[in-house]
Amino acid sequence: MKNLFQKTLFDHKKGLMFWVLGILASDLIITSFFPTVKKMPELMNEYAESFPKEISVWFGDLSSIGTPEGFLNIELFSFMFPFAFIAYAITVGTNIIAGEEKSKTIDILISNPIKRSTLIIQKFLAMATLITIFCFIAWIGFVLVTPIMKVNLFNLGQMCVNLALIAIFFGSISILTGSITGRTGISTGLSGGLAFITFLINGLAKLSPDFEPIKYISPFFYYSDSNALFNGINIMHFLIFISSIALIIYLSIYFYKDRDLGV
């Protein structure tokens, strides 16, 4: 049981390293522009006002781009970081279940005295650990650029928690689809498609009252609605994420435990 958790971490450590390097590079490159942006408040306000609402809703409050929190929210946390971390989570979630079937390594795993429920739980915990490490290192990257940004690191840490939660949510979806189908293509496609569709739903709800009632089905609503960079994390949204993830993993176990894995 312990070895399976450790093995999953070990198998994905190299991939995590490359993702981390990419995110840290993004941290440094994008935050390096902030001093220039800060020196031109009037120009930035005109720039923000030039965007129609149909565009601005996807990137947060553009009028706050001259503040450290607003700049980070618009440039990184509204679109780029969520989808980068979700892509990583879906990649890992797909590989640890459907990927094992595709490569036939699942034969070796289930030939050992290990319950399928334990296999799912341990692999999920390994995925969640990898994502948490990823988000923590991203936060450390921001700590390094604090002299440039002068951002509230506590609120930034809470934003990174939100980032980890939405990534783990979609990573769990890829575990669920992999548990049901055993197909890497379906697992990746459905999980990625769901992420994109729910992102659109959250944006459309801000544009039209007709979409307002369905915003609550979008994980992006619970990710972005509280503006954690400014206000800290919303405890209710946090609990909704945790409950949803727990339900998804429960369903993964339910569908996986009796399915014919073709071994």
Beta strands, then each sheet from edge to edge (+ up, - down):
end
